[in-house]
Amino acid sequence: MPAQQSRTARKRLIAAAAAAVLAVGGLTACGAAEEPAVTKASSGGDAKGEDSKGSGESKGAGDSGAGQERGDGPLSAGDTASYSSGLRITVSEASSYTPGEYALGHTEGNKAHQITVTLENTGDKKTDIGLITLSARAGENGVEAEQIFDDEIGSGFEGNLMPGKKATARFAFDAPASAGNLDVEVDLLDFTTEPAQWSLEL
């Protein structure tokens, strides 16, 4: 039980910090926020190889490498969102998840689904990943899918991600049993980038 309380407290702390930064950032931000470039899953292997080997293409979305594109609409499972800082975000497909006895966020009658989020820092500076948040909506009506926290899942990301390193975390969301899709948004909360969105089949 202490583990769940700790995670809930951390979630509230992140929300409070984000609200405080938003109050300041909203007054000082200027210009349009950066949209992520997209590397489709089908070309992810080749694009990743070129990003890691190319002399200038490893810096992220600022360089238009092979396999990258920009466009409206959500990403699909396995697609990667890349930012000019060098941060790359990949979200896996959703799979069924069985919450533990003391899990928070699960409602009886709903179905729980888990995803894996992988971060990669291809830039040359460390990146603070502690404020990254996820939210989700489910089904045709886009009802809020509450995030699930328990002993095995939902702790999120903490600390800094060094250049050339990856970080992986699992998240779970509670959705109506009839929902056929889960729309997931990953927000860096840095006020210079637009959140990346994925639409996952359930």
LUMNU-174937 format. One record per residue: x, y, z of N, C-alpha, C in turn; residue number from 1. Coordinates in steps of 0.2 Angstrom, whole numbers. Atoms other than C-alpha are relative to their C-alpha. Example, Ala and Ser with C-alpha at 12.3 -4.5 7.8 and 13.67 -1.06 7.14 Angstrom:
<atoms>
+--------+---------+-------+---------+----------+-------+--------+---------+-------+-----+
: n.east : n.north :  n.up : ca.east : ca.north : ca.up : c.east : c.north :  c.up : pos :
+--------+---------+-------+---------+----------+-------+--------+---------+-------+-----+
:      4 :      -6 :     0 :      62 :      -22 :    39 :      4 :       6 :     0 :   1 :
:     -4 :      -6 :    -1 :      68 :       -5 :    36 :     -4 :       5 :     3 :   2 :
+--------+---------+-------+---------+----------+-------+--------+---------+-------+-----+
</atoms>
This chain:
<atoms>
+--------+---------+-------+---------+----------+-------+--------+---------+-------+-----+
: n.east : n.north :  n.up : ca.east : ca.north : ca.up : c.east : c.north :  c.up : pos :
+--------+---------+-------+---------+----------+-------+--------+---------+-------+-----+
:      4 :      -6 :     0 :       0 :        0 :     0 :      4 :       6 :     0 :   1 :
:     -4 :      -6 :     0 :      14 :       13 :     4 :      2 :       1 :    -7 :   2 :
:     -2 :      -1 :     6 :      20 :       10 :   -14 :     -5 :       4 :    -4 :   3 :
:      5 :      -4 :     3 :       3 :       16 :   -21 :      0 :       7 :     2 :   4 :
:      1 :      -6 :    -2 :       2 :       30 :   -10 :      6 :       5 :    -2 :   5 :
:     -6 :      -4 :     2 :      20 :       36 :   -15 :     -1 :       2 :    -7 :   6 :
:      1 :      -2 :     7 :      15 :       35 :   -33 :     -5 :       5 :    -1 :   7 :
:      6 :      -5 :     1 :      -1 :       45 :   -31 :      3 :       6 :     2 :   8 :
:     -3 :      -6 :    -2 :       9 :       58 :   -21 :      5 :       3 :    -5 :   9 :
:     -5 :      -2 :     5 :      22 :       59 :   -35 :     -4 :       3 :    -6 :  10 :
:      4 :      -3 :     5 :       8 :       61 :   -48 :     -3 :       7 :     2 :  11 :
:      3 :      -6 :    -2 :       0 :       75 :   -38 :      6 :       6 :     0 :  12 :
:     -6 :      -4 :     0 :      18 :       83 :   -36 :      1 :       3 :    -7 :  13 :
:     -2 :      -2 :     7 :      21 :       83 :   -55 :     -6 :       4 :    -2 :  14 :
:      5 :      -4 :     2 :       4 :       90 :   -58 :      0 :       7 :     3 :  15 :
:     -1 :      -6 :    -3 :       7 :      104 :   -46 :      6 :       4 :    -3 :  16 :
:     -6 :      -4 :     3 :      24 :      108 :   -53 :     -2 :       2 :    -7 :  17 :
:      2 :      -2 :     7 :      17 :      108 :   -71 :     -5 :       6 :     0 :  18 :
:      5 :      -6 :     0 :       3 :      120 :   -66 :      4 :       6 :     2 :  19 :
:     -4 :      -6 :    -2 :      16 :      132 :   -58 :      4 :       2 :    -6 :  20 :
:     -4 :      -2 :     6 :      27 :      131 :   -74 :     -4 :       3 :    -5 :  21 :
:      5 :      -3 :     5 :      12 :      134 :   -85 :     -2 :       7 :     2 :  22 :
:      1 :      -7 :    -2 :       8 :      149 :   -75 :      5 :       5 :    -2 :  23 :
:     -6 :      -4 :     2 :      25 :      156 :   -79 :      1 :       0 :    -7 :  24 :
:     -1 :       1 :     7 :      27 :      148 :   -96 :     -5 :       4 :    -4 :  25 :
:      6 :      -3 :     4 :      10 :      155 :  -102 :      2 :       7 :    -1 :  26 :
:     -1 :      -8 :     1 :      16 :      173 :   -99 :      7 :       1 :    -4 :  27 :
:     -7 :      -2 :     4 :      34 :      171 :  -107 :      0 :      -4 :    -6 :  28 :
:     -1 :       4 :     6 :      31 :      158 :  -121 :     -1 :       5 :    -6 :  29 :
:      1 :      -3 :     6 :      32 :      165 :  -138 :      2 :      -4 :    -6 :  30 :
:     -1 :       5 :     5 :      31 :      157 :  -155 :     -4 :      -6 :     0 :  31 :
:      3 :       6 :     0 :      24 :      141 :  -160 :      4 :      -6 :     3 :  32 :
:     -3 :       6 :    -3 :      28 :      125 :  -151 :      2 :      -5 :    -5 :  33 :
:     -3 :       4 :     5 :      38 :      112 :  -160 :     -4 :      -7 :    -1 :  34 :
:      4 :       6 :     1 :      28 :       98 :  -168 :      5 :      -6 :    -1 :  35 :
:     -5 :       5 :     0 :      37 :       81 :  -167 :      0 :      -3 :    -8 :  36 :
:      0 :       4 :     6 :      43 :       72 :  -183 :     -2 :      -7 :     1 :  37 :
:      3 :       7 :    -1 :      36 :       54 :  -186 :      4 :      -4 :    -4 :  38 :
:     -3 :       5 :     4 :      46 :       39 :  -190 :     -5 :      -6 :     1 :  39 :
:      4 :       5 :     0 :      34 :       25 :  -195 :      3 :      -6 :     2 :  40 :
:     -3 :       6 :    -3 :      36 :        8 :  -187 :      2 :      -4 :    -6 :  41 :
:     -3 :       4 :     5 :      38 :        0 :  -204 :      6 :       1 :    -3 :  42 :
:     -7 :      -2 :     2 :      53 :       10 :  -208 :      5 :       2 :     6 :  43 :
:     -4 :      -2 :    -6 :      59 :       12 :  -190 :      7 :      -3 :     1 :  44 :
:     -6 :       4 :    -1 :      73 :       -1 :  -191 :      5 :       4 :    -4 :  45 :
:     -5 :      -3 :     4 :      81 :        8 :  -206 :      1 :       7 :     2 :  46 :
:     -1 :      -7 :    -3 :      78 :       26 :  -199 :      4 :       0 :     6 :  47 :
:     -4 :       0 :    -6 :      85 :       21 :  -183 :      7 :      -1 :    -1 :  48 :
:     -7 :       1 :     2 :     101 :       15 :  -191 :      3 :       6 :    -2 :  49 :
:     -3 :      -6 :     3 :     103 :       30 :  -201 :      1 :       6 :     5 :  50 :
:     -1 :      -5 :    -5 :     100 :       41 :  -186 :      6 :      -1 :     5 :  51 :
:     -6 :       2 :    -5 :     113 :       32 :  -175 :      6 :       1 :    -3 :  52 :
:     -6 :       0 :     4 :     126 :       32 :  -189 :      2 :       7 :    -3 :  53 :
:     -1 :      -6 :     4 :     123 :       49 :  -198 :      4 :       5 :     4 :  54 :
:     -4 :      -5 :    -4 :     135 :       63 :  -193 :     -5 :       6 :     2 :  55 :
:      4 :      -6 :    -2 :     121 :       76 :  -192 :     -7 :      -2 :     1 :  56 :
:      7 :       2 :    -1 :     105 :       66 :  -192 :     -2 :      -3 :     7 :  57 :
:      2 :       3 :    -7 :     106 :       60 :  -174 :     -2 :       5 :     4 :  58 :
:      3 :      -6 :    -4 :     100 :       77 :  -168 :     -7 :       0 :     1 :  59 :
:      7 :       1 :    -2 :      82 :       72 :  -169 :     -4 :       4 :    -6 :  60 :
:      5 :      -3 :     5 :      67 :       81 :  -178 :      3 :       6 :    -4 :  61 :
:     -2 :      -6 :     3 :      77 :       96 :  -183 :      3 :      -2 :    -7 :  62 :
:     -3 :       2 :     6 :      85 :       86 :  -197 :     -5 :      -5 :    -3 :  63 :
:      5 :       4 :     3 :      73 :       77 :  -210 :      4 :      -6 :    -2 :  64 :
:     -3 :       6 :     2 :      81 :       60 :  -210 :     -5 :      -5 :    -4 :  65 :
:      4 :       5 :     4 :      74 :       45 :  -221 :     -5 :      -3 :     5 :  66 :
:      5 :       3 :    -4 :      58 :       38 :  -214 :     -4 :       5 :     5 :  67 :
:      3 :      -5 :    -4 :      53 :       54 :  -205 :     -5 :       4 :    -4 :  68 :
:      5 :      -4 :     3 :      38 :       64 :  -209 :     -4 :       4 :     5 :  69 :
:      4 :      -4 :    -5 :      26 :       77 :  -202 :     -7 :       0 :    -3 :  70 :
:      7 :       0 :     2 :       7 :       77 :  -203 :     -5 :       0 :     5 :  71 :
:      5 :       0 :    -5 :      -9 :       78 :  -194 :     -2 :      -7 :     1 :  72 :
:      2 :       6 :    -2 :     -17 :       64 :  -185 :      5 :      -4 :     4 :  73 :
:     -4 :       3 :    -5 :     -11 :       52 :  -172 :      5 :      -5 :    -3 :  74 :
:     -4 :       5 :     2 :       3 :       40 :  -173 :     -3 :      -7 :     2 :  75 :
:      2 :       7 :    -1 :       1 :       21 :  -173 :      5 :      -4 :     5 :  76 :
:     -4 :       3 :    -4 :       8 :        8 :  -162 :      7 :      -2 :    -3 :  77 :
:     -7 :       1 :     3 :      27 :        6 :  -164 :      3 :       6 :    -4 :  78 :
:     -3 :      -7 :     3 :      29 :       24 :  -172 :      4 :       4 :     5 :  79 :
:     -5 :      -4 :    -5 :      42 :       36 :  -165 :     -1 :       7 :    -2 :  80 :
:      0 :      -7 :     1 :      40 :       54 :  -162 :      6 :       3 :     2 :  81 :
:     -7 :      -3 :    -1 :      56 :       64 :  -163 :      0 :       7 :     1 :  82 :
:      0 :      -7 :    -1 :      60 :       81 :  -157 :      8 :       3 :    -1 :  83 :
:     -7 :      -3 :     1 :      75 :       93 :  -161 :      5 :      -1 :     5 :  84 :
:     -4 :       1 :    -6 :      82 :       90 :  -144 :      4 :      -6 :    -1 :  85 :
:     -3 :       7 :     1 :      86 :       72 :  -150 :     -4 :      -5 :     4 :  86 :
:      4 :       5 :    -3 :      73 :       64 :  -139 :     -5 :      -3 :    -5 :  87 :
:      5 :       4 :     4 :      63 :       50 :  -147 :     -4 :      -4 :     4 :  88 :
:      5 :       3 :    -4 :      47 :       43 :  -140 :     -3 :      -5 :    -4 :  89 :
:      4 :       5 :     3 :      40 :       26 :  -145 :     -5 :      -3 :     4 :  90 :
:      5 :       3 :    -4 :      24 :       19 :  -139 :     -2 :      -7 :    -3 :  91 :
:      2 :       7 :     3 :      20 :        0 :  -141 :     -7 :      -1 :    -1 :  92 :
:      7 :       1 :     1 :       4 :       -8 :  -145 :     -3 :      -1 :     7 :  93 :
:      4 :       1 :    -6 :      -9 :      -10 :  -131 :     -1 :      -8 :     1 :  94 :
:      2 :       7 :    -2 :     -11 :      -27 :  -122 :     -4 :       0 :     6 :  95 :
:      4 :       1 :    -6 :     -22 :      -34 :  -109 :      4 :       0 :     7 :  96 :
:     -4 :       0 :    -6 :     -17 :      -31 :   -91 :     -4 :      -1 :     6 :  97 :
:      4 :       2 :    -6 :     -23 :      -38 :   -74 :      3 :       4 :     6 :  98 :
:     -2 :      -4 :    -6 :     -22 :      -25 :   -60 :      1 :      -4 :     6 :  99 :
:     -1 :       4 :    -6 :     -15 :      -31 :   -44 :     -6 :       2 :     5 : 100 :
:      5 :      -1 :    -5 :     -26 :      -32 :   -28 :     -1 :       7 :     3 : 101 :
:      0 :      -7 :    -3 :     -21 :      -15 :   -22 :      1 :       6 :    -5 : 102 :
:     -1 :      -5 :     6 :     -21 :       -6 :   -39 :     -4 :       6 :     1 : 103 :
:      4 :      -6 :     0 :     -27 :       12 :   -40 :     -2 :       1 :    -7 : 104 :
:      2 :      -2 :     7 :     -37 :       18 :   -55 :     -4 :      -5 :    -4 : 105 :
:      4 :       5 :     4 :     -46 :        2 :   -60 :     -7 :       0 :     3 : 106 :
:      7 :       1 :    -2 :     -65 :        1 :   -60 :     -3 :      -6 :    -2 : 107 :
:      3 :       6 :     1 :     -74 :      -15 :   -59 :     -5 :       0 :    -6 : 108 :
:      4 :       0 :     6 :     -82 :      -19 :   -76 :      4 :       3 :    -6 : 109 :
:     -4 :      -2 :     6 :     -69 :      -10 :   -86 :      6 :      -5 :    -1 : 110 :
:     -6 :       4 :     1 :     -54 :      -18 :   -94 :      6 :       4 :     0 : 111 :
:     -6 :      -4 :     0 :     -36 :      -13 :   -91 :      5 :      -2 :    -6 : 112 :
:     -5 :       1 :     6 :     -23 :      -11 :  -105 :      6 :       3 :     2 : 113 :
:     -6 :      -2 :    -1 :      -5 :       -9 :  -104 :      4 :       2 :    -6 : 114 :
:     -4 :      -2 :     5 :       8 :        0 :  -115 :      7 :       0 :     3 : 115 :
:     -7 :      -1 :    -2 :      27 :        1 :  -115 :      2 :       7 :    -4 : 116 :
:     -3 :      -6 :     3 :      35 :       18 :  -118 :      7 :       0 :     0 : 117 :
:     -8 :       0 :     1 :      53 :       19 :  -124 :      2 :       7 :    -2 : 118 :
:     -3 :      -6 :     1 :      63 :       35 :  -123 :      7 :      -1 :    -2 : 119 :
:     -7 :       1 :     2 :      79 :       37 :  -132 :      3 :       8 :    -1 : 120 :
:     -3 :      -6 :     0 :      91 :       52 :  -131 :      5 :       0 :    -6 : 121 :
:     -5 :       0 :     5 :     100 :       54 :  -148 :      4 :       7 :    -1 : 122 :
:     -3 :      -7 :     0 :     105 :       72 :  -144 :      7 :       0 :     4 : 123 :
:     -7 :       0 :    -3 :     122 :       78 :  -136 :     -1 :       3 :     7 : 124 :
:      1 :      -3 :    -6 :     114 :       85 :  -120 :     -5 :      -5 :     4 : 125 :
:      5 :       4 :    -4 :     105 :       76 :  -105 :     -6 :       3 :     0 : 126 :
:      6 :      -2 :     0 :      87 :       77 :  -105 :     -4 :      -2 :     6 : 127 :
:      4 :       1 :    -6 :      76 :       79 :   -90 :     -7 :      -3 :    -2 : 128 :
:      6 :       3 :     2 :      62 :       66 :   -91 :     -5 :      -1 :     5 : 129 :
:      4 :       1 :    -6 :      55 :       67 :   -74 :     -7 :       3 :     0 : 130 :
:      7 :      -3 :     0 :      40 :       78 :   -79 :     -4 :      -3 :    -6 : 131 :
:      4 :       3 :     5 :      34 :       68 :   -94 :     -6 :      -3 :     3 : 132 :
:      6 :       3 :    -2 :      16 :       63 :   -92 :     -4 :      -3 :    -5 : 133 :
:      4 :       3 :     5 :       4 :       52 :  -101 :     -7 :       1 :     2 : 134 :
:      7 :       0 :    -2 :     -15 :       53 :  -102 :     -3 :      -4 :    -6 : 135 :
:      3 :       4 :     5 :     -27 :       43 :  -112 :     -8 :       1 :     0 : 136 :
:      7 :       0 :     1 :     -45 :       43 :  -119 :     -2 :      -7 :    -4 : 137 :
:      1 :       7 :     2 :     -54 :       27 :  -124 :     -7 :       0 :    -4 : 138 :
:      7 :       1 :     4 :     -68 :       22 :  -137 :     -2 :       6 :    -5 : 139 :
:      2 :      -5 :     5 :     -77 :       32 :  -150 :     -2 :       7 :     3 : 140 :
:      2 :      -7 :    -4 :     -83 :       45 :  -137 :      5 :       3 :     3 : 141 :
:     -6 :      -3 :    -3 :     -66 :       48 :  -131 :     -1 :       1 :     8 : 142 :
:      1 :      -1 :    -8 :     -70 :       45 :  -112 :      7 :       0 :     3 : 143 :
:     -7 :       0 :    -4 :     -55 :       48 :  -100 :      1 :      -7 :     2 : 144 :
:     -2 :       7 :    -2 :     -46 :       32 :   -97 :      5 :       1 :     6 : 145 :
:     -4 :      -1 :    -6 :     -39 :       33 :   -79 :      6 :      -4 :     0 : 146 :
:     -6 :       4 :     0 :     -21 :       28 :   -77 :      0 :      -4 :     6 : 147 :
:      0 :       5 :    -5 :     -18 :       13 :   -66 :      7 :       0 :     3 : 148 :
:     -6 :       1 :    -4 :      -5 :       12 :   -52 :      0 :      -6 :     4 : 149 :
:     -1 :       5 :    -5 :       1 :       -3 :   -43 :      7 :      -2 :     0 : 150 :
:     -7 :       1 :    -1 :      16 :      -12 :   -38 :      4 :      -2 :    -6 : 151 :
:     -4 :       2 :     6 :      21 :      -17 :   -56 :      0 :       5 :    -5 : 152 :
:      1 :      -4 :     5 :      16 :       -3 :   -66 :     -2 :       7 :     2 : 153 :
:      2 :      -7 :    -1 :      14 :       16 :   -67 :      4 :       5 :     3 : 154 :
:     -4 :      -5 :    -3 :      29 :       23 :   -59 :      3 :       5 :    -4 : 155 :
:     -2 :      -6 :     4 :      34 :       33 :   -74 :      7 :       0 :    -1 : 156 :
:     -7 :      -2 :     1 :      51 :       41 :   -78 :      2 :       5 :     5 : 157 :
:     -3 :      -5 :    -5 :      63 :       50 :   -66 :      7 :       1 :    -3 : 158 :
:     -7 :      -2 :     1 :      79 :       59 :   -67 :      1 :       3 :    -7 : 159 :
:     -2 :      -3 :     7 :      89 :       64 :   -83 :      2 :      -6 :    -4 : 160 :
:     -2 :       5 :     5 :      92 :       53 :   -98 :      6 :       3 :    -4 : 161 :
:     -6 :      -3 :     3 :     110 :       55 :  -104 :      0 :      -2 :    -8 : 162 :
:     -1 :       1 :     8 :     115 :       56 :  -123 :      2 :      -8 :    -1 : 163 :
:     -1 :       7 :     2 :     115 :       39 :  -131 :     -4 :      -5 :     4 : 164 :
:      3 :       5 :    -4 :     104 :       31 :  -118 :     -7 :      -1 :    -1 : 165 :
:      7 :       1 :     0 :      87 :       24 :  -117 :     -3 :      -1 :     7 : 166 :
:      4 :       1 :    -7 :      73 :       23 :  -103 :     -6 :      -3 :    -3 : 167 :
:      6 :       4 :     2 :      58 :       11 :  -104 :     -4 :       0 :     7 : 168 :
:      4 :       1 :    -5 :      43 :       11 :   -93 :     -7 :      -2 :    -2 : 169 :
:      6 :       2 :     2 :      26 :        3 :   -93 :     -6 :       4 :     4 : 170 :
:      6 :      -4 :    -3 :       9 :       12 :   -90 :     -6 :      -5 :    -2 : 171 :
:      6 :       3 :     1 :      -8 :        5 :   -89 :     -6 :       5 :     1 : 172 :
:      6 :      -4 :     0 :     -25 :       13 :   -92 :     -7 :      -4 :     0 : 173 :
:      6 :       4 :    -1 :     -43 :        8 :   -87 :     -5 :       3 :    -6 : 174 :
:      5 :      -2 :     6 :     -56 :        8 :  -102 :     -6 :      -4 :     1 : 175 :
:      7 :       3 :     0 :     -74 :        4 :  -104 :      1 :      -7 :    -4 : 176 :
:     -1 :       7 :     3 :     -75 :      -15 :  -109 :     -2 :       0 :    -8 : 177 :
:      2 :       0 :     7 :     -83 :      -10 :  -126 :      5 :       4 :    -4 : 178 :
:     -4 :      -4 :     4 :     -69 :        2 :  -131 :      4 :      -4 :    -5 : 179 :
:     -4 :       3 :     5 :     -60 :       -2 :  -147 :      6 :       3 :    -1 : 180 :
:     -6 :      -3 :     1 :     -46 :       10 :  -146 :      2 :       4 :     6 : 181 :
:     -3 :      -4 :    -5 :     -35 :       19 :  -134 :      4 :       6 :    -3 : 182 :
:     -4 :      -6 :     2 :     -29 :       37 :  -138 :      5 :       2 :     5 : 183 :
:     -5 :      -1 :    -5 :     -13 :       40 :  -129 :      4 :       7 :    -1 : 184 :
:     -4 :      -6 :     1 :      -4 :       57 :  -127 :      6 :       0 :     5 : 185 :
:     -7 :      -1 :    -4 :      14 :       60 :  -121 :      2 :       7 :     0 : 186 :
:     -2 :      -7 :     0 :      18 :       77 :  -115 :      6 :       1 :     4 : 187 :
:     -6 :      -1 :    -3 :      35 :       83 :  -111 :      0 :       6 :     5 : 188 :
:      1 :      -5 :    -5 :      28 :       98 :  -101 :      6 :       5 :     0 : 189 :
:     -5 :      -5 :     0 :      42 :      109 :  -107 :     -2 :       7 :    -3 : 190 :
:      3 :      -6 :     3 :      31 :      122 :  -116 :      4 :       3 :    -6 : 191 :
:     -3 :      -2 :     6 :      42 :      122 :  -131 :     -2 :      -5 :    -6 : 192 :
:      2 :       5 :     5 :      35 :      106 :  -139 :     -7 :      -2 :     1 : 193 :
:      7 :       3 :     0 :      18 :       99 :  -144 :      0 :      -7 :     2 : 194 :
:      0 :       7 :    -2 :      13 :       83 :  -136 :     -1 :      -5 :    -6 : 195 :
:      0 :       5 :     6 :      14 :       67 :  -147 :     -6 :      -4 :     2 : 196 :
:      6 :       4 :    -1 :      -2 :       57 :  -149 :      0 :      -7 :    -4 : 197 :
:      1 :       7 :     3 :      -5 :       38 :  -153 :     -7 :      -2 :     1 : 198 :
:      7 :       3 :     0 :     -21 :       29 :  -157 :      2 :      -7 :    -1 : 199 :
:     -2 :       7 :     0 :     -19 :       11 :  -152 :     -7 :      -4 :     0 : 200 :
:      5 :       4 :     0 :     -31 :       -3 :  -156 :     -1 :      -5 :     6 : 201 :
:      1 :       4 :    -5 :     -39 :      -13 :  -142 :     -3 :      -7 :    -2 : 202 :
+--------+---------+-------+---------+----------+-------+--------+---------+-------+-----+
</atoms>
